[in-house]
Structure formats: C-alpha cells, structure tokens
Amino acid sequence: MTKFLLSVHVLAAILAVGSITVAASMFPRYALRALGGEGDGEPTDDRAPGIAALLHRVCRAYAVAGLAVPVFGIATAVQLDVLTDAWLITSLILTTIAAGLLAVVILPRQRALLDRAPDLSDPADGARRAAARLAMLTGIFNVLWATVTVLMIVRPGSTTGA
C-alpha cells in the first residue's frame, strides 16, 4: 500500500505541480503581449490573448488536481510513520504557503491581467509592472516547490541512508 500511495503522490506532484509551474511561469509574458506591453522588441502575437487564457485555465485546473499531492503525501507519511518528522512538517508548511500564494495571489493576478486590469490596488500601475510582479511571485512559488522536492529527496534524519 505504501508504494501505491507514494507512486500516486509523486505522479500527482509531477503532473499537477509541474504543469502549474510551467504554465504560471509562461503566463506573464503572454499576458503582457496580449495587452500590447511587450516593449522588448518582440513582435505582437495575435495568439497571445488565447495563449494567456489557456495558461490561466491550466493553472486553475491543475491547482485543483494538485490537492492530491498533499493528500497522498500525508497518507504515505502515515504509512511510513514519519508524520511528526521535522522535514515533513517543514514540507507541509511550505506546501501550504505555496498553495496559498497560488490561490490568493497568483491566480487572481492572472485573472486581473486577463481582464485588462493589471493591478486593481494601484490603478496607475502599468501592465509591464504587474506582469513583472506576477513573474516574481511565480518564481517564489516555484522556489517553494523546489525546496519541498529537495526535502522529500534528502529527508534530514532519514534512516534509509540515502
């Protein structure tokens, strides 16, 4: 049973979280292109609005699917009797922060850019600045997941010898 739970946990992490990290990382560039704020000498792309909308849908859908990652991770931890280990608790905290960042900040800001309202809290802010902030927040989200991945592999205090 442990191998099954761990397999589903890892597959869900690869498919769901991996998809979110890629789509969220690509979103700011296409949203900016869709708003006509490229500024990097890149040609305007008529497909940019559709691509940005697709990337946002991918992030939303896989965020829901990503709930399987901690669910199966916790089930695996229970089977392995490591639920109280510091590395796992730290991973759960970082996972919660990453999920909160995605749900409360990244997805709403993506939606705001798609709605052509780059930053509702500061109407004077331009699309380029809003896209740059979103890219930074997405980078933080990705670093959180990378840290969780490393903790899952290294597992400080593990008795497996790995």
C-alpha positions in Angstrom: 0.0 0.0 0.0 2.8 2.4 0.8 4.4 2.0 -2.7 1.0 2.7 -4.3 0.4 5.8 -2.2 3.9 7.1 -2.8 3.6 6.4 -6.5 0.3 8.4 -6.7 1.9 11.2 -4.6 4.9 11.5 -6.9 2.9 11.2 -10.1 0.5 13.9 -8.9 3.3 16.2 -8.0 5.0 15.8 -11.4 1.8 16.2 -13.4 -0.1 18.8 -11.4 2.6 20.9 -9.8 4.9 20.6 -12.8 2.2 21.8 -15.1 1.4 24.7 -12.8 5.0 25.8 -12.5 5.5 25.8 -16.3 2.1 27.4 -17.2 2.4 30.1 -14.4 6.0 30.9 -15.5 4.9 31.4 -19.1 1.7 33.4 -18.3 3.2 36.9 -17.6 5.0 37.0 -21.0 1.8 36.1 -22.9 -0.4 38.3 -20.8 1.9 41.3 -21.4 1.9 40.5 -25.2 -1.9 40.3 -25.1 -2.0 43.8 -23.5 0.4 45.2 -26.1 3.0 45.9 -23.5 5.9 43.8 -24.8 8.5 46.6 -25.0 11.3 44.0 -25.6 11.2 44.4 -29.4 9.2 41.2 -29.6 6.6 41.1 -32.3 3.0 41.4 -31.4 1.4 38.0 -31.4 -2.4 37.8 -32.2 -2.4 34.4 -30.4 -1.2 35.9 -27.1 -4.6 36.5 -25.6 -5.7 33.0 -26.3 -2.4 31.5 -25.0 -2.6 33.6 -21.8 -6.2 32.5 -21.2 -5.2 28.9 -21.8 -2.2 29.1 -19.4 -4.5 30.6 -16.7 -7.0 27.7 -17.2 -4.2 25.2 -16.9 -3.1 26.8 -13.6 -6.6 26.8 -12.2 -7.4 23.2 -13.3 -4.1 21.8 -12.1 -4.4 23.7 -8.8 -7.4 21.6 -8.1 -5.7 18.4 -9.3 -2.7 19.4 -7.2 -4.7 18.8 -4.0 -4.0 15.2 -4.5 -0.3 15.8 -3.8 -0.6 16.6 -0.1 -3.4 14.2 0.4 -1.4 11.2 -0.9 1.7 12.6 0.7 0.1 12.6 4.1 -1.3 9.2 3.5 2.2 8.0 2.6 3.7 9.7 5.7 1.1 7.9 7.9 2.1 4.5 6.4 5.8 5.3 6.8 5.2 6.6 10.4 7.1 9.9 9.6 4.2 12.3 10.1 5.9 14.0 13.0 9.3 14.3 11.4 10.6 17.9 11.1 11.4 17.6 7.4 7.8 16.5 6.7 6.3 19.2 8.8 8.5 21.8 7.1 7.4 20.4 3.7 3.8 20.7 4.7 4.2 24.3 5.9 6.0 25.2 2.6 3.3 23.4 0.6 0.6 25.4 2.4 2.4 28.6 1.7 2.8 27.7 -1.9 -0.8 26.7 -2.3 -1.9 29.9 -0.6 0.3 32.0 -2.8 -1.2 30.3 -5.9 -4.8 30.6 -4.7 -4.8 34.0 -3.1 -2.2 35.9 -5.2 -1.1 34.3 -8.4 -4.4 33.1 -9.9 -6.3 36.4 -9.0 -3.5 38.5 -10.6 -3.5 36.3 -13.7 -7.3 36.9 -13.9 -6.8 40.7 -13.4 -4.3 40.8 -16.2 -6.6 38.8 -18.4 -9.4 41.3 -17.6 -7.1 44.1 -18.6 -6.9 45.4 -15.0 -3.2 44.9 -14.3 -3.2 45.9 -10.7 -6.5 46.8 -9.0 -4.9 48.1 -5.9 -2.8 50.7 -7.8 -4.7 51.9 -11.0 -1.6 53.9 -12.1 0.4 50.7 -12.3 1.1 49.5 -15.9 0.7 46.1 -17.4 4.5 45.7 -17.6 5.0 46.3 -13.9 2.1 44.0 -13.0 3.4 41.2 -15.2 6.9 41.7 -13.7 5.4 41.3 -10.1 3.5 38.3 -11.2 6.6 36.7 -12.7 8.4 37.4 -9.4 5.6 35.8 -7.3 5.6 32.8 -9.7 9.3 32.5 -9.1 8.8 32.4 -5.4 6.1 29.7 -5.9 8.5 27.7 -7.9 11.3 28.0 -5.3 8.9 26.8 -2.6 8.1 23.7 -4.6 11.7 23.1 -5.4 12.5 23.3 -1.7 9.8 20.8 -0.9 11.1 18.5 -3.6 14.6 18.6 -2.1 13.2 18.0 1.4 11.3 14.9 0.0 14.5 13.5 -1.5 17.0 14.4 1.2 14.7 13.8 4.2 17.0 15.0 7.0 17.4 12.4 9.7 16.2 9.6 7.4 17.3 6.2 8.3 17.4 4.9 4.7 21.0 6.0 4.3 20.1 7.9 1.1 
